[in-house]
Amino acid sequence: MAQHDLEITISKTGEVRVHVKGVKGKACMAYAEWLAKAIGQVKERQLTSEYYEPETKARIDLHQELGRGQ
């Protein structure tokens, strides 16, 4: 199975940049949409060359669990 990596950078001003690596075609958008819901508003989106490559069949299950403060 192919490995998918998310490179997340948070600047001193709080701006978050995410680079989805190893996902061919439009499948990377599933990660991007999930992260947008978790992090917040998308200011800019820049597509890489991998976006334009033929997609590979992959199943993406993303789950988020938030702990409760006490």
Phi and psi in radians as a Rosetta constraint file:
Dihedral C 1 N 2 CA 2 C 2 CIRCULARHARMONIC -1.199 0.35
Dihedral N 2 CA 2 C 2 N 3 CIRCULARHARMONIC 2.594 0.35
Dihedral C 2 N 3 CA 3 C 3 CIRCULARHARMONIC -1.674 0.35
Dihedral N 3 CA 3 C 3 N 4 CIRCULARHARMONIC 2.327 0.35
Dihedral C 3 N 4 CA 4 C 4 CIRCULARHARMONIC -1.971 0.35
Dihedral N 4 CA 4 C 4 N 5 CIRCULARHARMONIC 2.333 0.35
Dihedral C 4 N 5 CA 5 C 5 CIRCULARHARMONIC -2.117 0.35
Dihedral N 5 CA 5 C 5 N 6 CIRCULARHARMONIC 2.512 0.35
Dihedral C 5 N 6 CA 6 C 6 CIRCULARHARMONIC -1.997 0.35
Dihedral N 6 CA 6 C 6 N 7 CIRCULARHARMONIC 2.080 0.35
Dihedral C 6 N 7 CA 7 C 7 CIRCULARHARMONIC -1.753 0.35
Dihedral N 7 CA 7 C 7 N 8 CIRCULARHARMONIC 1.976 0.35
Dihedral C 7 N 8 CA 8 C 8 CIRCULARHARMONIC -2.000 0.35
Dihedral N 8 CA 8 C 8 N 9 CIRCULARHARMONIC 2.202 0.35
Dihedral C 8 N 9 CA 9 C 9 CIRCULARHARMONIC -2.135 0.35
Dihedral N 9 CA 9 C 9 N 10 CIRCULARHARMONIC 2.273 0.35
Dihedral C 9 N 10 CA 10 C 10 CIRCULARHARMONIC -2.037 0.35
Dihedral N 10 CA 10 C 10 N 11 CIRCULARHARMONIC 2.108 0.35
Dihedral C 10 N 11 CA 11 C 11 CIRCULARHARMONIC -1.380 0.35
Dihedral N 11 CA 11 C 11 N 12 CIRCULARHARMONIC 2.983 0.35
Dihedral C 11 N 12 CA 12 C 12 CIRCULARHARMONIC -1.097 0.35
Dihedral N 12 CA 12 C 12 N 13 CIRCULARHARMONIC -0.448 0.35
Dihedral C 12 N 13 CA 13 C 13 CIRCULARHARMONIC -1.510 0.35
Dihedral N 13 CA 13 C 13 N 14 CIRCULARHARMONIC -0.051 0.35
Dihedral C 13 N 14 CA 14 C 14 CIRCULARHARMONIC 1.650 0.35
Dihedral N 14 CA 14 C 14 N 15 CIRCULARHARMONIC 0.023 0.35
Dihedral C 14 N 15 CA 15 C 15 CIRCULARHARMONIC -1.246 0.35
Dihedral N 15 CA 15 C 15 N 16 CIRCULARHARMONIC 2.325 0.35
Dihedral C 15 N 16 CA 16 C 16 CIRCULARHARMONIC -1.891 0.35
Dihedral N 16 CA 16 C 16 N 17 CIRCULARHARMONIC 2.252 0.35
Dihedral C 16 N 17 CA 17 C 17 CIRCULARHARMONIC -2.048 0.35
Dihedral N 17 CA 17 C 17 N 18 CIRCULARHARMONIC 2.346 0.35
Dihedral C 17 N 18 CA 18 C 18 CIRCULARHARMONIC -2.201 0.35
Dihedral N 18 CA 18 C 18 N 19 CIRCULARHARMONIC 2.288 0.35
Dihedral C 18 N 19 CA 19 C 19 CIRCULARHARMONIC -2.102 0.35
Dihedral N 19 CA 19 C 19 N 20 CIRCULARHARMONIC 2.019 0.35
Dihedral C 19 N 20 CA 20 C 20 CIRCULARHARMONIC -1.561 0.35
Dihedral N 20 CA 20 C 20 N 21 CIRCULARHARMONIC 2.121 0.35
Dihedral C 20 N 21 CA 21 C 21 CIRCULARHARMONIC -2.029 0.35
Dihedral N 21 CA 21 C 21 N 22 CIRCULARHARMONIC 2.511 0.35
Dihedral C 21 N 22 CA 22 C 22 CIRCULARHARMONIC 1.501 0.35
Dihedral N 22 CA 22 C 22 N 23 CIRCULARHARMONIC 0.129 0.35
Dihedral C 22 N 23 CA 23 C 23 CIRCULARHARMONIC -1.943 0.35
Dihedral N 23 CA 23 C 23 N 24 CIRCULARHARMONIC 2.087 0.35
Dihedral C 23 N 24 CA 24 C 24 CIRCULARHARMONIC -1.548 0.35
Dihedral N 24 CA 24 C 24 N 25 CIRCULARHARMONIC 2.540 0.35
Dihedral C 24 N 25 CA 25 C 25 CIRCULARHARMONIC 1.236 0.35
Dihedral N 25 CA 25 C 25 N 26 CIRCULARHARMONIC -2.733 0.35
Dihedral C 25 N 26 CA 26 C 26 CIRCULARHARMONIC -1.383 0.35
Dihedral N 26 CA 26 C 26 N 27 CIRCULARHARMONIC -0.041 0.35
Dihedral C 26 N 27 CA 27 C 27 CIRCULARHARMONIC -1.075 0.35
Dihedral N 27 CA 27 C 27 N 28 CIRCULARHARMONIC -0.446 0.35
Dihedral C 27 N 28 CA 28 C 28 CIRCULARHARMONIC -1.100 0.35
Dihedral N 28 CA 28 C 28 N 29 CIRCULARHARMONIC -0.403 0.35
Dihedral C 28 N 29 CA 29 C 29 CIRCULARHARMONIC -1.164 0.35
Dihedral N 29 CA 29 C 29 N 30 CIRCULARHARMONIC -0.439 0.35
Dihedral C 29 N 30 CA 30 C 30 CIRCULARHARMONIC -1.098 0.35
Dihedral N 30 CA 30 C 30 N 31 CIRCULARHARMONIC -0.741 0.35
Dihedral C 30 N 31 CA 31 C 31 CIRCULARHARMONIC -1.122 0.35
Dihedral N 31 CA 31 C 31 N 32 CIRCULARHARMONIC -0.796 0.35
Dihedral C 31 N 32 CA 32 C 32 CIRCULARHARMONIC -1.069 0.35
Dihedral N 32 CA 32 C 32 N 33 CIRCULARHARMONIC -0.742 0.35
Dihedral C 32 N 33 CA 33 C 33 CIRCULARHARMONIC -1.168 0.35
Dihedral N 33 CA 33 C 33 N 34 CIRCULARHARMONIC -0.723 0.35
Dihedral C 33 N 34 CA 34 C 34 CIRCULARHARMONIC -1.091 0.35
Dihedral N 34 CA 34 C 34 N 35 CIRCULARHARMONIC -0.776 0.35
Dihedral C 34 N 35 CA 35 C 35 CIRCULARHARMONIC -1.157 0.35
Dihedral N 35 CA 35 C 35 N 36 CIRCULARHARMONIC -0.657 0.35
Dihedral C 35 N 36 CA 36 C 36 CIRCULARHARMONIC -1.065 0.35
Dihedral N 36 CA 36 C 36 N 37 CIRCULARHARMONIC -0.682 0.35
Dihedral C 36 N 37 CA 37 C 37 CIRCULARHARMONIC -1.175 0.35
Dihedral N 37 CA 37 C 37 N 38 CIRCULARHARMONIC -0.643 0.35
Dihedral C 37 N 38 CA 38 C 38 CIRCULARHARMONIC -1.374 0.35
Dihedral N 38 CA 38 C 38 N 39 CIRCULARHARMONIC -0.638 0.35
Dihedral C 38 N 39 CA 39 C 39 CIRCULARHARMONIC -1.706 0.35
Dihedral N 39 CA 39 C 39 N 40 CIRCULARHARMONIC -0.800 0.35
Dihedral C 39 N 40 CA 40 C 40 CIRCULARHARMONIC 2.514 0.35
Dihedral N 40 CA 40 C 40 N 41 CIRCULARHARMONIC -2.792 0.35
Dihedral C 40 N 41 CA 41 C 41 CIRCULARHARMONIC -1.104 0.35
Dihedral N 41 CA 41 C 41 N 42 CIRCULARHARMONIC 2.443 0.35
Dihedral C 41 N 42 CA 42 C 42 CIRCULARHARMONIC -1.528 0.35
Dihedral N 42 CA 42 C 42 N 43 CIRCULARHARMONIC 2.121 0.35
Dihedral C 42 N 43 CA 43 C 43 CIRCULARHARMONIC -1.549 0.35
Dihedral N 43 CA 43 C 43 N 44 CIRCULARHARMONIC -0.693 0.35
Dihedral C 43 N 44 CA 44 C 44 CIRCULARHARMONIC -2.646 0.35
Dihedral N 44 CA 44 C 44 N 45 CIRCULARHARMONIC 2.540 0.35
Dihedral C 44 N 45 CA 45 C 45 CIRCULARHARMONIC -2.256 0.35
Dihedral N 45 CA 45 C 45 N 46 CIRCULARHARMONIC 2.223 0.35
Dihedral C 45 N 46 CA 46 C 46 CIRCULARHARMONIC -2.143 0.35
Dihedral N 46 CA 46 C 46 N 47 CIRCULARHARMONIC 2.068 0.35
Dihedral C 46 N 47 CA 47 C 47 CIRCULARHARMONIC -1.486 0.35
Dihedral N 47 CA 47 C 47 N 48 CIRCULARHARMONIC 2.445 0.35
Dihedral C 47 N 48 CA 48 C 48 CIRCULARHARMONIC -1.665 0.35
Dihedral N 48 CA 48 C 48 N 49 CIRCULARHARMONIC 3.063 0.35
Dihedral C 48 N 49 CA 49 C 49 CIRCULARHARMONIC -1.118 0.35
Dihedral N 49 CA 49 C 49 N 50 CIRCULARHARMONIC -0.486 0.35
Dihedral C 49 N 50 CA 50 C 50 CIRCULARHARMONIC -1.079 0.35
Dihedral N 50 CA 50 C 50 N 51 CIRCULARHARMONIC -0.532 0.35
Dihedral C 50 N 51 CA 51 C 51 CIRCULARHARMONIC -1.047 0.35
Dihedral N 51 CA 51 C 51 N 52 CIRCULARHARMONIC -0.602 0.35
Dihedral C 51 N 52 CA 52 C 52 CIRCULARHARMONIC -1.562 0.35
Dihedral N 52 CA 52 C 52 N 53 CIRCULARHARMONIC -0.030 0.35
Dihedral C 52 N 53 CA 53 C 53 CIRCULARHARMONIC -1.432 0.35
Dihedral N 53 CA 53 C 53 N 54 CIRCULARHARMONIC 2.739 0.35
Dihedral C 53 N 54 CA 54 C 54 CIRCULARHARMONIC -1.032 0.35
Dihedral N 54 CA 54 C 54 N 55 CIRCULARHARMONIC 2.428 0.35
Dihedral C 54 N 55 CA 55 C 55 CIRCULARHARMONIC -1.249 0.35
Dihedral N 55 CA 55 C 55 N 56 CIRCULARHARMONIC 2.595 0.35
Dihedral C 55 N 56 CA 56 C 56 CIRCULARHARMONIC -1.850 0.35
Dihedral N 56 CA 56 C 56 N 57 CIRCULARHARMONIC 2.610 0.35
Dihedral C 56 N 57 CA 57 C 57 CIRCULARHARMONIC -1.220 0.35
Dihedral N 57 CA 57 C 57 N 58 CIRCULARHARMONIC 2.181 0.35
Dihedral C 57 N 58 CA 58 C 58 CIRCULARHARMONIC -2.630 0.35
Dihedral N 58 CA 58 C 58 N 59 CIRCULARHARMONIC 2.613 0.35
Dihedral C 58 N 59 CA 59 C 59 CIRCULARHARMONIC -1.929 0.35
Dihedral N 59 CA 59 C 59 N 60 CIRCULARHARMONIC 2.238 0.35
Dihedral C 59 N 60 CA 60 C 60 CIRCULARHARMONIC -2.041 0.35
Dihedral N 60 CA 60 C 60 N 61 CIRCULARHARMONIC 2.067 0.35
Dihedral C 60 N 61 CA 61 C 61 CIRCULARHARMONIC -2.012 0.35
Dihedral N 61 CA 61 C 61 N 62 CIRCULARHARMONIC 1.984 0.35
Dihedral C 61 N 62 CA 62 C 62 CIRCULARHARMONIC -2.012 0.35
Dihedral N 62 CA 62 C 62 N 63 CIRCULARHARMONIC 2.271 0.35
Dihedral C 62 N 63 CA 63 C 63 CIRCULARHARMONIC -2.288 0.35
Dihedral N 63 CA 63 C 63 N 64 CIRCULARHARMONIC 2.531 0.35
Dihedral C 63 N 64 CA 64 C 64 CIRCULARHARMONIC -2.249 0.35
Dihedral N 64 CA 64 C 64 N 65 CIRCULARHARMONIC 2.276 0.35
Dihedral C 64 N 65 CA 65 C 65 CIRCULARHARMONIC -2.162 0.35
Dihedral N 65 CA 65 C 65 N 66 CIRCULARHARMONIC 2.235 0.35
Dihedral C 65 N 66 CA 66 C 66 CIRCULARHARMONIC -1.875 0.35
Dihedral N 66 CA 66 C 66 N 67 CIRCULARHARMONIC 2.254 0.35
Dihedral C 66 N 67 CA 67 C 67 CIRCULARHARMONIC -1.317 0.35
Dihedral N 67 CA 67 C 67 N 68 CIRCULARHARMONIC 2.678 0.35
Dihedral C 67 N 68 CA 68 C 68 CIRCULARHARMONIC -1.666 0.35
Dihedral N 68 CA 68 C 68 N 69 CIRCULARHARMONIC 2.227 0.35
Dihedral C 68 N 69 CA 69 C 69 CIRCULARHARMONIC -1.206 0.35
Dihedral N 69 CA 69 C 69 N 70 CIRCULARHARMONIC 2.571 0.35
